[in-house]
Amino acid sequence: MPRAEKPAAQLVILDRDGVINQDSDDYVKSLDEFLPYPQAIDAIARLSRAGWTVAVATNQSGIARGYYDETTLAAMHERLNALVAAAGGEIAHIVHCPHGPDDGCDCRKPLPGLLERLGTELGIDSLAGSWMVGDSLRDLEAGEAVGCRPVLVRTGKGERTLARHPERSGDDRTQVFDDLASFVDWLLERQP
């Protein structure tokens, strides 16, 4: 039986660390270190209530490096889902890449494999026209590889990304916002 295709234009894909929660150069290794931005939780809930599909695609090389395990990561994502649900929203799906930079996988952003897997698991045949929100160049490049419209937030490593790639703040394709909440405000104002 063929699956019903969901519209990619109503999909927002979020990076996790630095977009939804505070990032750390030492990795977010435990539930105690997983500190969501309150405005990001609210933003995800508002998007969801407005009819958008919200998903998360995150590199988690700390697993390959032995800093934490899949069980710890699952606990972080359970908390994230619970916080968003308590705010009246829903995250449709979360995918992660557990590999390190030298593992040769096809899912570590900036490669498109993680987003392609997300599309498959959500029943979306093409991600073209959806939004990819991140705080690093690799997030934007992964999204662009599958046709997403790139959004860079200044939270997390966003300011560092803009300093290293100033062309991203003035190009025609990348939208730049202070944080996820600012992007969601802008997106919902544009929605008919």
C-alpha positions as CSV (number, residue, x, y, z in Angstrom):
1,M,0.0,0.0,0.0
2,P,1.6,3.4,-1.0
3,R,2.2,5.8,1.8
4,A,0.7,9.2,1.9
5,E,3.3,11.8,1.1
6,K,3.6,14.7,3.7
7,P,4.3,18.1,2.3
8,A,8.0,19.1,2.7
9,A,6.9,22.8,2.6
10,Q,5.4,22.3,6.0
11,L,8.5,20.7,7.5
12,V,11.1,22.4,9.7
13,I,14.2,20.4,10.5
14,L,16.2,21.5,13.5
15,D,19.8,20.8,14.6
16,R,19.8,20.2,18.3
17,D,22.8,21.5,20.2
18,G,23.0,25.3,19.9
19,V,19.5,25.6,18.4
20,I,17.3,23.9,20.9
21,N,19.6,23.6,23.8
22,Q,22.8,25.2,25.1
23,D,25.9,23.8,23.3
24,S,29.2,22.9,24.8
25,D,32.7,22.6,23.2
26,D,33.1,19.7,25.7
27,Y,29.9,18.0,24.4
28,V,26.5,17.7,26.1
29,K,27.2,14.4,27.8
30,S,24.5,13.9,30.4
31,L,20.9,14.7,31.2
32,D,22.2,17.3,33.7
33,E,24.1,19.0,30.9
34,F,21.1,19.0,28.5
35,L,19.8,22.6,29.0
36,P,17.0,23.5,26.5
37,Y,16.4,27.2,25.8
38,P,12.9,27.9,27.2
39,Q,12.1,30.1,24.1
40,A,13.1,27.2,21.8
41,I,10.7,24.8,23.5
42,D,7.9,27.3,23.1
43,A,8.9,28.0,19.5
44,I,8.7,24.3,18.6
45,A,5.3,24.0,20.3
46,R,4.0,27.1,18.4
47,L,5.2,25.6,15.1
48,S,3.6,22.3,15.8
49,R,0.3,23.9,16.9
50,A,0.3,25.9,13.7
51,G,0.3,22.7,11.6
52,W,4.1,22.4,10.9
53,T,5.9,19.1,11.1
54,V,9.0,19.7,13.4
55,A,11.9,17.2,13.3
56,V,15.4,17.1,14.7
57,A,18.6,15.9,12.9
58,T,21.7,16.0,15.1
59,N,25.3,14.8,14.9
60,Q,26.2,13.1,18.2
61,S,29.8,12.1,17.8
62,G,30.2,12.0,21.6
63,I,28.8,8.5,21.3
64,A,31.6,7.4,19.1
65,R,34.1,9.2,21.3
66,G,32.8,7.3,24.4
67,Y,31.6,10.4,26.2
68,Y,28.0,9.1,26.6
69,D,25.9,6.2,25.2
70,E,22.7,5.7,23.3
71,T,20.7,5.3,26.6
72,T,21.9,8.7,27.8
73,L,21.0,10.3,24.4
74,A,17.6,8.7,24.5
75,A,17.0,10.1,28.0
76,M,17.8,13.6,26.7
77,H,15.4,13.2,23.8
78,E,12.7,11.9,26.1
79,R,13.1,15.0,28.2
80,L,13.0,17.2,25.0
81,N,9.8,15.5,23.8
82,A,8.2,15.8,27.3
83,L,9.0,19.5,27.5
84,V,7.6,20.2,24.0
85,A,4.5,18.2,24.8
86,A,4.0,20.1,28.1
87,A,4.1,23.3,26.0
88,G,1.4,21.9,23.7
89,G,3.5,20.8,20.8
90,E,5.1,17.7,19.2
91,I,8.4,16.8,17.7
92,A,7.5,14.3,14.9
93,H,10.8,12.5,14.8
94,I,14.5,12.8,16.0
95,V,17.4,11.2,14.1
96,H,21.0,11.3,15.1
97,C,24.4,10.3,13.7
98,P,26.4,8.5,16.4
99,H,29.6,8.4,14.3
100,G,32.9,10.3,14.6
101,P,34.3,12.5,11.9
102,D,36.7,9.7,10.6
103,D,34.2,6.8,10.7
104,G,33.3,7.1,7.0
105,C,29.5,7.2,7.4
106,D,27.1,8.9,5.1
107,C,24.9,10.4,7.9
108,R,27.2,12.9,9.6
109,K,26.3,16.4,8.6
110,P,27.3,18.0,6.2
111,L,26.6,14.8,4.3
112,P,22.9,14.4,3.5
113,G,22.3,10.9,4.7
114,L,20.8,11.8,8.1
115,L,18.3,14.1,6.4
116,E,17.5,11.6,3.7
117,R,16.8,9.0,6.5
118,L,14.6,11.5,8.3
119,G,12.6,12.1,5.1
120,T,12.2,8.4,4.6
121,E,11.1,7.8,8.2
122,L,8.6,10.7,8.0
123,G,7.2,9.5,4.7
124,I,8.4,12.5,2.7
125,D,9.8,11.7,-0.7
126,S,11.6,15.0,-1.2
127,L,12.8,17.5,1.4
128,A,13.0,20.3,-1.2
129,G,11.3,23.4,0.1
130,S,11.5,22.4,3.8
131,W,13.5,24.4,6.3
132,M,16.8,23.4,7.9
133,V,17.7,25.4,11.0
134,G,21.2,25.2,12.4
135,D,24.1,27.0,14.1
136,S,26.9,25.7,11.9
137,L,27.9,25.6,8.3
138,R,27.6,21.8,8.2
139,D,23.9,22.1,9.2
140,L,23.2,24.5,6.3
141,E,25.2,22.4,3.8
142,A,23.4,19.2,4.8
143,G,20.1,20.9,4.3
144,E,21.0,22.5,1.0
145,A,22.2,19.1,-0.3
146,V,18.6,17.8,-0.1
147,G,16.9,21.1,-1.2
148,C,16.1,22.6,2.2
149,R,16.0,26.4,2.7
150,P,18.9,27.2,5.1
151,V,18.4,29.1,8.3
152,L,21.3,30.1,10.6
153,V,20.6,31.1,14.2
154,R,23.1,33.1,16.2
155,T,22.8,30.9,19.3
156,G,25.2,28.1,20.0
157,K,28.0,28.3,17.5
158,G,26.0,30.6,15.2
159,E,28.0,33.8,15.9
160,R,31.3,31.8,15.3
161,T,29.8,30.4,12.0
162,L,28.9,33.9,10.8
163,A,32.4,35.2,11.7
164,R,34.0,32.4,9.7
165,H,31.5,32.6,6.9
166,P,30.4,36.2,6.6
167,E,29.0,35.5,3.1
168,R,26.2,33.6,4.8
169,S,24.8,36.8,6.5
170,G,24.3,38.6,3.2
171,D,23.6,35.8,0.7
172,D,20.2,35.4,-0.9
173,R,19.6,31.9,0.2
174,T,20.4,31.9,4.0
175,Q,18.0,33.5,6.5
176,V,19.8,34.6,9.7
177,F,18.0,35.0,13.0
178,D,19.0,35.7,16.6
179,D,17.5,32.4,17.8
180,L,14.9,29.7,17.0
181,A,12.1,31.8,18.5
182,S,12.9,34.7,16.1
183,F,12.8,32.4,13.1
184,V,9.5,30.9,14.2
185,D,8.0,34.4,14.7
186,W,9.0,35.3,11.2
187,L,7.8,32.1,9.7
188,L,4.4,32.1,11.3
189,E,3.9,35.8,10.3
190,R,4.4,34.7,6.7
191,Q,2.0,31.8,7.0
192,P,-1.4,32.6,5.4
